[in-house]
């Protein structure tokens, strides 16, 4: 029998408090500004998971930028990834631009690597990525994020935009399943 969302949360472990996330976002905004503030970047939010991250980070970026989103998923409300499904890509907006992609988590790296490949193929001048979380796994990843918020253990995490069975994206902290 599947657990209810309330049961899942009651058994979860808080990995990062809302305060820790806020401190991390301020640090990341400074790092991103130092590198990209003069480039008028196109910032792409990876839907759905990075929407809370992007919504919190964007007001901290005090420089001109353009904003759009990409929707590519391997999870579709599941706890294990499958084949990459392209739902939305901003098309010609990428050509000739410095692109910064905001994603919730760098797990195995397949989705972010595919987004990088597509942006460069579509004519991006440069590609940068910022992830709120990087999962520490014992396998090589096909991409390294330019800006990393918090490193987390190899566990299923949720909250702050990331879901477990389609729920709990709205939590202000980061949690892990037991």
C-alpha positions in Angstrom: 0.0 0.0 0.0 1.3 3.4 -1.0 2.0 5.9 1.9 0.0 9.1 2.1 1.8 12.4 1.6 1.5 13.1 5.3 3.0 9.7 6.2 5.9 10.3 3.8 6.7 13.7 5.4 6.4 12.4 8.9 9.0 9.8 8.2 11.3 12.0 6.2 14.6 13.6 7.4 15.2 17.3 7.0 18.5 17.7 5.2 18.4 21.5 4.8 16.4 24.1 6.8 14.7 27.0 5.0 17.4 29.3 6.6 20.2 27.1 5.1 18.5 27.4 1.7 18.3 31.2 2.0 22.0 31.5 2.8 22.8 29.2 -0.1 20.8 31.3 -2.5 22.5 34.5 -1.5 25.9 32.9 -2.0 25.0 31.5 -5.4 23.6 34.9 -6.5 26.9 36.5 -5.7 28.8 33.8 -7.6 26.5 34.0 -10.6 26.7 37.8 -10.7 30.5 37.8 -10.6 30.6 35.6 -13.7 27.5 36.6 -15.8 26.4 40.1 -14.8 27.9 41.7 -17.9 26.6 39.1 -20.4 22.8 39.9 -20.5 22.1 36.1 -20.2 19.1 34.1 -21.1 18.1 32.3 -17.9 16.2 29.1 -18.4 14.3 27.4 -15.6 14.0 23.6 -15.8 10.3 22.9 -15.1 8.8 21.7 -12.9 11.4 21.1 -10.2 13.4 24.3 -10.5 10.5 26.7 -10.4 10.8 27.4 -6.6 14.6 27.7 -6.9 14.3 30.1 -9.9 11.6 32.1 -8.2 13.8 32.6 -5.2 17.1 33.2 -7.0 16.0 35.6 -9.7 15.2 38.5 -7.4 18.7 38.2 -6.0 20.3 38.6 -9.4 20.7 42.4 -9.7 21.6 42.6 -13.4 19.7 42.6 -16.7 18.7 39.2 -17.9 16.0 37.5 -20.1 14.0 34.7 -18.7 12.3 31.6 -20.1 11.9 28.0 -19.4 12.6 24.5 -20.7 10.5 21.5 -19.8 12.4 18.2 -20.1 11.7 15.4 -17.7 12.8 11.9 -17.0 10.6 11.4 -13.9 7.0 12.3 -14.6 6.0 12.2 -10.9 7.9 8.9 -10.4 10.9 8.3 -8.0 13.1 6.8 -10.8 14.0 8.4 -14.1 13.3 7.0 -17.5 13.8 8.3 -21.1 14.1 12.0 -21.5 10.8 13.6 -22.7 11.1 17.1 -24.3 7.9 19.0 -23.5 9.0 22.7 -24.2 12.2 24.2 -25.5 12.5 28.0 -26.1 13.8 27.5 -29.7 15.3 30.5 -31.4 15.6 32.5 -28.2 18.8 30.5 -27.4 20.7 31.4 -30.6 23.5 33.9 -30.0 22.9 34.1 -26.2 24.8 33.3 -23.1 22.6 30.8 -21.4 22.2 30.1 -17.7 20.1 27.0 -16.9 18.6 26.8 -13.4 17.8 23.2 -12.2 16.7 21.8 -8.9 19.2 18.9 -8.6 22.2 17.4 -10.4 21.5 13.8 -9.8 23.0 11.5 -12.5 23.3 14.5 -14.9 21.5 13.1 -18.0 18.8 15.8 -18.2 21.2 18.7 -17.7 23.7 17.3 -20.1 20.9 16.9 -22.7 19.8 20.5 -22.1 23.4 21.7 -22.5 23.8 19.8 -25.8 20.5 21.2 -27.2 21.3 24.8 -26.2 24.7 24.6 -27.9 23.2 22.9 -30.9 20.7 25.7 -31.1 23.5 28.3 -31.2 24.1 29.4 -27.6 27.3 31.4 -27.3 28.0 29.9 -23.9 26.3 27.5 -21.5 26.3 27.8 -17.7 24.3 25.8 -15.2 23.3 26.4 -11.6 21.8 23.7 -9.4 20.3 24.1 -6.0 21.4 20.6 -5.0 24.1 18.2 -6.2 23.6 14.6 -5.3 26.8 12.8 -4.3 26.8 9.6 -6.2 29.5 7.0 -6.9 29.2 7.1 -10.7 30.7 9.6 -13.1 28.3 12.3 -14.4 28.2 13.6 -18.0 28.2 17.2 -16.8 29.5 19.4 -14.0 27.4 22.4 -12.8 29.1 25.8 -12.8 27.3 26.8 -9.6 26.3 24.4 -6.9 24.2 25.2 -3.9 24.3 22.3 -1.5 25.7 18.8 -1.8 23.4 16.0 -0.5 23.8 12.3 0.0 22.6 9.7 -2.5 19.1 9.6 -1.3 15.7 10.6 -2.8 15.2 14.2 -1.8 12.1 16.5 -2.0 10.9 19.9 -1.0 11.8 23.3 -2.4 10.3 22.5 -5.8 11.3 18.8 -5.9 8.5 16.3 -5.4 7.9 12.8 -4.0 5.1 11.1 -5.9 4.0 14.5 -7.3 3.6 16.1 -3.8 5.6 18.3 -1.4 7.2 20.7 -3.9 5.9 23.5 -1.7 8.1 22.7 1.4 10.5 25.5 2.3 13.3 23.0 3.2 14.9 20.0 1.7 13.9 16.5 2.9 15.1 12.9 2.3 13.1 9.7 2.3 14.2 7.3 5.1 
